[in-house]
Amino acid sequence: TRFICLYTNWWDKSILDGNTVSLRYQDSFGFGQVQLDFLVNALSTVGEGWNIIILQHAPPSDMYNWRDAAVFRGIVNAYKARGTYTGSYTGTSEWMNVSVTCDFSAVKGDIIAIFCGHLHQDKIYAEGSSFAGVNVPVISVTCATNSPYGVNPQARTLGTASETALDIVTIDTENHNIYMTRIGDIGNDRETAYTVYTPSAGY
């Protein structure tokens, strides 16, 4: 399995006023050109029979004020379909601009899922979900210690098992299922299915 970790809150360091972390920008997400190039290369060099997991902070939904989410989704969906993709994003500043062209017609791996946080909730968005816009499952894991969002969130008590929420993830590659076993008193075990690329039958 190849794990690809991406930084969803990337901003050009010259505008952060010397701060490596800035809450001013936590609601504006983007990957930037370097990371998207890295993603295309990391996907393109996966060997035959390998599985791919993408890890990132925020889900690739436009509702989170993403700059280049459409380009990211285009890359993921092209890989899933063994296709090609050309896309770009032009922002209000030059450093935001991205442009990608990729050809995944000869790749051999499969993207199993995208795992994220940010929502402070356990959520599974199935392949093709309109929320995420990608043809792979997007799986959100709730936060540890902090109270989750949502309706009637369960209390989190420091010093007890409820303060943490971790999942042990098991991927059944034969039956194409993902199982998440919860460690901690918050939430439940979960599972979801995924699909792999199947070539069209020849004539």
C-alpha positions in Angstrom: 0.0 0.0 0.0 1.3 3.5 -0.9 0.2 6.2 1.6 0.2 9.7 0.1 0.0 12.4 2.7 -1.0 15.9 1.5 -1.1 19.3 3.3 -4.5 20.8 2.6 -3.8 24.2 4.2 -0.9 25.2 2.0 -0.2 28.9 1.7 2.8 30.7 0.3 5.1 31.2 3.3 5.8 34.8 2.3 2.3 35.9 3.2 2.1 34.3 6.6 4.0 37.1 8.3 6.6 34.6 9.7 4.0 32.4 11.3 4.1 28.7 10.4 0.6 28.3 11.7 -2.1 30.9 11.2 -5.7 30.6 12.2 -6.5 33.3 9.8 -6.2 30.8 7.0 -7.7 27.7 8.4 -10.9 28.0 6.3 -9.1 28.5 3.0 -7.7 25.3 1.7 -5.4 24.5 -1.2 -2.6 22.2 -2.3 -0.5 24.4 -4.6 1.5 23.4 -7.7 4.3 21.6 -6.0 2.0 19.2 -4.1 -0.3 18.5 -7.1 2.8 17.7 -9.2 4.0 15.4 -6.3 0.5 13.7 -6.3 0.6 13.0 -10.0 4.1 11.6 -9.8 3.3 9.5 -6.7 0.2 8.1 -8.4 2.0 7.4 -11.7 4.9 5.4 -10.1 2.7 2.9 -8.1 3.5 -0.6 -9.1 1.0 -3.2 -10.4 -1.2 -4.6 -7.7 -0.5 -1.8 -5.2 -3.2 0.0 -3.3 -3.2 3.7 -2.6 -4.5 5.6 0.5 -4.6 9.4 0.4 -4.4 11.1 3.8 -5.3 14.8 4.2 -6.8 17.2 6.8 -10.0 18.4 5.0 -12.3 16.5 2.6 -12.1 17.7 -1.0 -15.5 19.5 -0.9 -16.1 22.9 -2.3 -18.0 23.9 0.8 -14.7 24.4 2.6 -13.5 27.3 0.3 -11.0 25.1 -1.5 -8.8 26.9 -4.1 -7.8 24.0 -6.3 -10.1 21.2 -5.1 -11.5 20.8 -8.6 -8.0 20.1 -10.0 -7.4 17.6 -7.2 -10.7 15.8 -7.9 -9.9 15.7 -11.6 -6.6 14.0 -10.8 -8.2 11.4 -8.5 -11.0 10.6 -10.9 -8.8 10.4 -13.9 -6.6 7.9 -12.0 -9.6 5.9 -11.0 -10.8 5.7 -14.6 -7.3 5.1 -16.1 -7.8 8.3 -18.1 -6.3 11.6 -18.8 -6.9 15.0 -17.2 -6.0 18.6 -17.8 -7.1 21.3 -15.4 -6.1 24.6 -13.9 -7.0 27.1 -11.2 -6.3 30.8 -11.3 -6.5 32.5 -7.9 -6.4 36.1 -6.8 -2.6 35.9 -6.3 -0.1 34.2 -8.6 1.1 31.8 -6.0 -2.4 30.2 -5.9 -2.3 29.3 -9.6 -2.0 25.6 -10.5 -2.0 23.8 -13.9 -1.9 20.0 -14.3 -1.8 17.6 -17.2 -1.7 13.9 -16.5 -2.1 10.6 -18.4 -3.0 7.6 -16.2 -3.9 5.3 -19.1 -1.1 2.9 -18.2 -1.1 2.9 -14.4 -1.7 -0.3 -12.5 -2.6 0.7 -8.9 -6.0 1.4 -7.3 -7.0 4.3 -5.0 -8.8 2.7 -2.1 -9.9 5.7 -0.1 -9.2 9.2 1.0 -9.0 9.6 4.8 -9.5 13.0 6.4 -10.4 14.9 9.6 -11.6 18.5 9.9 -15.3 17.6 10.3 -14.9 16.5 13.9 -17.4 13.7 13.0 -17.3 10.1 11.8 -18.6 10.3 8.3 -18.3 8.1 5.2 -19.0 9.5 1.8 -19.4 6.8 -0.7 -17.8 6.7 -4.2 -19.3 9.5 -6.4 -20.7 11.4 -3.4 -21.8 14.9 -4.5 -20.3 16.2 -1.3 -16.7 15.1 -2.1 -16.9 14.7 -5.9 -14.5 11.9 -6.2 -15.0 8.3 -7.3 -13.4 6.8 -4.1 -14.8 6.7 -0.6 -14.0 9.7 1.6 -13.7 8.7 5.2 -13.7 11.2 8.1 -12.5 10.3 11.5 -13.6 12.3 14.5 -11.1 14.2 16.7 -9.6 13.1 20.0 -10.3 15.1 23.2 -12.2 17.9 21.5 -16.0 17.7 21.4 -17.2 16.6 18.0 -19.6 18.7 16.0 -23.1 17.5 15.0 -26.4 17.0 16.7 -26.2 16.1 20.4 -22.5 15.3 20.4 -21.3 12.9 23.1 -19.4 14.3 26.1 -15.7 13.9 26.0 -14.1 13.4 29.4 -10.3 13.9 29.9 -8.7 10.9 31.6 -11.2 8.4 30.4 -11.5 6.2 27.3 -13.9 8.8 25.8 -11.2 11.4 25.3 -9.7 9.5 22.4 -11.1 8.3 19.1 -8.8 6.1 16.9 -9.6 3.6 14.2 -7.7 0.5 13.3 -8.2 0.2 9.6 -8.3 -3.2 7.9 -8.6 -3.4 4.1 -10.1 -6.6 2.7 -8.6 -6.5 -0.8 -10.3 -9.7 -1.9 -13.9 -8.5 -1.2 -13.1 -4.8 -1.5 -14.2 -3.7 1.9 -12.7 -1.2 4.4 -13.2 -2.0 8.1 -12.6 0.6 10.8 -12.4 -0.7 14.4 -12.8 2.1 17.0 -10.5 2.5 19.9 -12.2 4.7 22.5 -15.7 5.1 23.8 -16.8 7.6 21.2 -18.3 6.4 18.0 -18.7 2.9 16.6 -17.0 0.4 14.3 -17.7 1.2 10.6 -17.2 -0.3 7.2 -17.6 0.7 3.6 -17.0 -0.9 0.2 -14.7 0.3 -2.6 -14.3 -0.6 -6.2 -11.2 -1.2 -8.3 -10.6 -0.6 -11.9 -12.0 -3.3 -14.2 -11.0 -3.1 -17.9 -13.9 -3.1 -20.4 -14.4 -6.4 -22.1 -12.7 -6.5 -25.6 -14.5 -7.4 -28.8 
